[in-house]
């Protein structure tokens, strides 16, 4: 896929995931009687909008997701403006009756968690659908289509067009079993028998150990891409929608449990506390992977979007301003203190968190660019 196609596909996936997230906030806020001032697709400047049932629905120029703007979301700023315009306290209280910050703690937390819940729900459904679909399984010899520069494949003499027949004298019916065997022999010499120009040639190759960062860059243990000799359609082993939903949401839960540890490892690697930089990628890395996945079967595409959706859910629930989890933490602090934080202190907390978040994204993006250039 060309660069423009990759960018458009990445933006489409991003918009869907963020809109699903914001739709969760929007629906629960409406249900809770909170005044939703605007539901926006994209970010300003605004292209156009309509007002329906008291909410402005807008289409905006920057296609990086969307947003929900609720009355009172940023404190009592709107109330102060009303007082400055001469409204009485009674009139202000009436106008702010649907304000987010004047709702009970449990309502606010439910609204804040709704976006995370929607992303998790989407992931579970996508995984369930993927597990219900037939899969294309590669069979027969592997036909080499590309050899990565500086890889063990180059050192062994492997060439584009070679058909890999066996490894260490073992033949494999399923193509993936051969590549799995080769990966399991990292650091050891493997004898690959290949068919080249109607003659069998034996090549000696030593698969390399791969770090999570290597895998994120798309590197392989030997360093080649391939097409199997043929594809066979395999029917799913999961029968029935209930079993599929159970397996899909189980997979989403397992993934969600693993993400915080992987994220901690990635941050430790970025700031030099760990020699392993981890496998976390930023927008550039995700966009690159999106281009690769769009060439894959539908099952792989569904799983990829599901993985992104789980990641978005987990990242947003972390107690880190200005993410949803950070806002939940501030809400809990206010509940414990039985009074709101001063507006300037709350703004400082969100600004500090936002700055740290941007720095992390920039650092990860720099690494993504370095990996893109280097590999």
C-alpha positions in Angstrom: 0.0 0.0 0.0 1.3 3.4 -0.9 2.1 6.1 1.7 -1.2 8.1 1.1 -3.3 4.9 1.4 -1.5 4.0 4.6 -2.1 7.4 6.1 -5.8 7.4 5.1 -6.3 3.9 6.5 -4.6 4.9 9.8 -6.8 8.0 10.1 -9.9 5.9 9.4 -9.0 3.4 12.1 -8.1 6.2 14.6 -11.4 8.1 13.9 -13.4 4.9 14.5 -11.7 4.0 17.7 -11.9 7.5 19.2 -15.5 8.0 18.1 -16.5 4.8 19.7 -14.8 5.9 22.9 -16.5 9.4 22.8 -19.8 7.8 22.0 -19.6 6.0 25.3 -19.1 9.3 27.1 -21.9 10.9 25.1 -24.5 8.2 25.6 -24.0 7.9 29.3 -23.9 11.6 29.8 -27.2 12.1 28.0 -28.7 9.2 29.9 -27.6 10.8 33.2 -29.2 14.2 32.4 -25.9 16.0 31.8 -26.0 18.8 29.3 -23.8 17.8 26.3 -22.9 21.0 24.5 -21.2 19.5 21.5 -20.4 16.1 20.0 -17.6 16.7 17.4 -16.2 14.5 14.7 -12.6 15.6 14.3 -11.1 18.6 15.9 -11.6 22.3 15.1 -11.6 24.4 13.0 -15.3 23.6 12.5 -16.5 22.8 9.0 -20.2 22.7 9.7 -22.6 21.8 12.5 -26.3 21.2 13.4 -28.0 21.7 16.7 -30.5 18.9 17.7 -32.1 18.5 21.1 -29.8 21.0 22.7 -26.6 19.5 21.5 -24.4 20.8 18.7 -23.2 18.0 16.3 -20.1 19.2 14.4 -17.8 18.1 11.6 -14.3 19.5 12.0 -11.3 19.9 9.9 -8.6 17.9 11.8 -9.5 14.2 11.3 -7.9 12.8 14.5 -10.9 11.4 16.3 -13.6 13.4 18.0 -14.7 14.9 21.3 -17.6 15.4 23.7 -18.0 18.8 25.4 -20.1 18.7 28.6 -21.4 21.7 30.6 -19.3 22.0 33.8 -16.6 19.6 32.6 -13.9 22.1 33.4 -15.3 23.3 36.7 -17.4 26.3 37.4 -16.0 28.5 34.7 -19.3 28.7 32.8 -21.1 29.6 36.1 -18.7 32.5 36.8 -19.2 33.8 33.3 -23.0 33.8 33.8 -22.6 35.7 37.0 -20.4 38.3 35.3 -23.1 38.7 32.7 -25.5 39.6 35.5 -27.4 36.4 36.1 -28.6 35.8 39.6 -27.5 32.8 41.7 -30.9 31.2 41.2 -30.7 31.6 37.4 -27.1 30.2 37.4 -28.1 27.2 39.5 -31.0 26.5 37.1 -28.7 26.8 34.0 -26.1 24.6 35.6 -28.5 21.9 36.7 -27.2 19.6 34.0 -23.5 20.4 34.6 -21.1 17.5 34.8 -19.4 18.8 37.9 -22.7 19.1 39.8 -23.7 15.5 39.4 -23.0 12.8 42.1 -19.6 11.2 42.2 -20.9 7.9 40.9 -22.5 9.5 37.9 -19.3 11.3 36.9 -17.3 8.2 37.3 -19.8 6.2 35.2 -19.5 8.8 32.4 -15.7 8.8 32.6 -15.5 5.0 32.4 -18.1 4.7 29.6 -15.5 5.5 26.9 -13.2 2.8 28.2 -16.1 0.4 28.4 -17.0 1.1 24.7 -13.5 0.4 23.5 -13.4 -2.8 25.5 -16.8 -3.8 24.1 -15.7 -3.1 20.5 -12.5 -5.2 21.0 -14.4 -8.1 22.5 -16.9 -8.1 19.5 -14.1 -7.8 16.9 -12.2 -10.7 18.5 -15.4 -12.7 18.7 -16.1 -12.1 15.0 -12.5 -12.9 14.0 -12.6 -16.2 15.9 -15.9 -17.1 14.1 -14.5 -16.7 10.6 -12.6 -19.2 8.5 -8.9 -18.6 8.3 -6.5 -18.9 5.4 -3.8 -21.4 6.4 -0.6 -21.5 4.4 0.5 -25.0 3.2 3.5 -26.4 1.4 7.0 -24.8 0.7 7.6 -21.2 1.5 8.3 -19.0 -1.5 10.8 -16.2 -0.5 9.4 -12.9 -1.7 11.9 -10.5 0.1 15.1 -10.7 2.0 15.8 -8.1 4.7 19.2 -6.2 4.4 21.7 -7.2 7.0 19.8 -10.2 8.1 20.8 -13.9 8.7 19.0 -14.7 5.5 21.5 -12.5 3.5 24.4 -14.1 5.3 23.1 -17.6 4.4 22.7 -16.8 0.8 18.9 -17.1 0.7 17.5 -15.5 -2.4 14.1 -14.2 -3.6 12.3 -17.0 -5.4 13.8 -19.8 -3.3 11.3 -22.4 -2.2 12.1 -23.5 1.3 11.4 -27.3 1.5 12.6 -28.3 4.9 14.6 -27.3 8.0 17.1 -29.6 9.6 15.7 -32.4 7.4 12.1 -31.9 8.7 9.3 -31.1 6.4 6.2 -29.2 7.5 2.7 -29.4 6.0 1.7 -26.1 7.6 4.0 -23.2 6.5 3.7 -21.4 9.9 5.0 -24.6 11.7 8.3 -24.3 9.7 8.8 -20.6 10.6 7.9 -21.4 14.3 10.6 -24.2 14.3 13.2 -21.8 12.9 12.4 -19.2 15.5 12.7 -21.7 18.3 16.3 -22.4 17.1 17.5 -18.9 17.6 21.3 -18.8 18.2 21.7 -22.3 16.6 22.6 -23.3 13.0 19.7 -24.5 11.0 20.0 -26.3 7.7 17.5 -25.0 5.2 16.9 -27.1 2.1 15.7 -24.8 -0.7 14.6 -25.4 -4.3 16.5 -23.0 -6.6 16.4 -23.3 -10.4 15.1 -26.9 -10.2 18.0 -27.9 -7.9 18.0 -28.5 -4.2 20.5 -26.4 -2.2 21.2 -26.6 1.5 21.9 -23.3 3.3 23.2 -22.8 6.8 21.5 -20.1 8.7 21.6 -19.0 12.3 18.3 -17.4 13.4 18.7 -14.3 15.6 17.2 -13.6 19.0 14.5 -11.0 18.7 13.6 -8.3 21.3 10.1 -6.9 21.5 11.5 -3.8 19.7 12.7 -6.0 16.8 9.4 -7.6 16.5 7.7 -4.2 16.5 9.9 -3.2 13.6 8.7 -6.2 11.6 12.0 -8.1 11.8 12.1 -11.9 11.6 14.4 -14.4 13.2 15.9 -15.1 9.8 14.9 -12.0 7.9 12.7 -12.8 4.9 9.1 -12.6 3.9 7.3 -15.3 2.0 4.2 -16.6 0.4 3.1 -20.2 1.0 2.7 -22.5 -2.0 -1.0 -22.5 -1.4 -3.7 -21.4 1.0 -6.3 -23.7 2.5 -9.4 -22.4 4.2 -9.8 -23.8 7.7 -13.1 -23.6 9.4 -13.2 -22.1 12.9 -12.9 -24.4 15.9 -15.3 -22.3 17.9 -19.0 -23.2 17.3 -21.8 -20.8 18.1 -22.1 -17.2 19.1 -21.9 -17.8 22.8 -18.6 -19.6 22.6 -17.3 -17.0 20.2 -18.3 -14.1 22.5 -16.8 -15.9 25.5 -13.5 -16.5 23.7 -13.4 -13.0 22.2 -14.0 -11.2 25.5 -11.6 -13.6 27.2 -8.9 -12.7 24.7 -9.6 -9.0 25.3 -9.3 -9.4 29.1 -6.1 -11.3 28.8 -4.6 -8.6 26.6 -5.8 -5.8 28.9 -4.0 -7.5 31.8 -0.7 -7.6 29.9 -0.7 -4.0 28.7 0.2 -2.1 31.9 3.4 -4.3 32.4 4.4 -3.8 28.8 3.8 -0.1 29.0 5.9 0.1 32.2 8.8 -1.7 30.4 8.5 0.6 27.5 8.7 3.7 29.6 11.6 2.3 31.6 13.4 1.7 28.3 12.7 5.2 27.0 14.1 6.9 30.1 17.1 4.6 30.4 16.1 2.5 33.4 16.0 -0.6 31.3 18.2 -1.9 28.5 15.2 -3.3 26.7 13.3 -0.4 25.0 10.1 -2.5 25.0 7.6 -2.9 22.1 5.4 0.2 22.5 4.9 2.2 19.4 3.5 5.7 18.7 1.4 7.1 15.9 4.1 6.6 13.3 4.7 2.9 14.3 0.9 2.3 14.4 0.5 3.9 10.9 3.2 1.7 9.5 1.7 -1.4 11.0 -1.7 -0.4 9.6 -0.3 -0.4 6.1 1.0 -3.9 6.6 -2.1 -5.3 8.2 -4.4 -4.0 5.4 -2.6 -6.4 3.0 -3.5 -9.3 5.4 -6.7 -11.3 5.5 -9.8 -9.9 7.1 -9.3 -11.9 10.3 -5.9 -10.3 10.9 -7.4 -6.8 10.3 -10.2 -7.4 12.8 -7.7 -8.6 15.4 -5.4 -5.6 14.8 -8.2 -3.1 15.3 -9.3 -5.0 18.4 -5.8 -4.9 19.8 -5.7 -1.1 19.2 -9.1 -0.7 20.9 -8.0 -2.7 24.0 -4.8 -0.6 24.2 -6.9 2.6 24.0 -9.2 1.4 26.7 -6.3 0.5 29.1 -4.3 3.6 28.4 -7.3 5.8 29.1 -8.1 4.2 32.4 -4.6 4.7 33.8 -4.6 7.2 36.7 -2.7 9.8 34.7 -4.0 13.3 33.9 -5.5 14.2 31.5 -6.6 10.7 30.6 -10.0 9.4 31.8 -8.3 7.5 34.6 -6.6 10.7 35.8 -9.9 12.6 35.8 -11.4 9.7 37.8 -8.5 10.0 40.3 -9.2 13.7 40.7 -12.9 13.0 41.2 -12.0 10.5 44.0 -9.7 13.0 45.6 -12.5 15.5 45.6 -14.8 13.0 47.1 -12.3 12.2 49.9 -11.8 15.9 50.6 -15.6 16.6 50.2 -14.8 19.7 48.2 -13.5 20.5 44.7 -9.9 21.2 44.1 -9.1 24.8 43.4 -9.6 25.5 39.7 -6.0 26.6 39.2 -4.6 23.6 41.0 -6.7 21.2 38.9 -5.6 23.0 35.7 -2.0 22.7 36.8 -2.4 18.9 37.4 -3.9 18.4 33.9 -1.3 20.6 32.2 1.6 18.7 33.9 0.1 15.4 32.9 -0.5 16.5 29.4 3.1 17.8 29.1 4.5 14.5 30.3 2.2 12.6 28.0 3.3 14.6 24.9 6.9 14.1 25.8 6.4 10.3 26.0 4.6 10.3 22.6 7.4 12.4 21.1 10.1 10.0 22.5 8.3 7.0 21.2 7.7 8.7 17.8 11.4 9.5 17.5 12.2 5.8 18.1 9.5 4.9 15.5 11.2 7.1 12.9 14.7 5.6 13.8 13.3 2.1 13.4 11.6 3.0 10.1 14.8 4.4 8.8 16.9 1.6 10.1 14.7 -1.3 9.1 
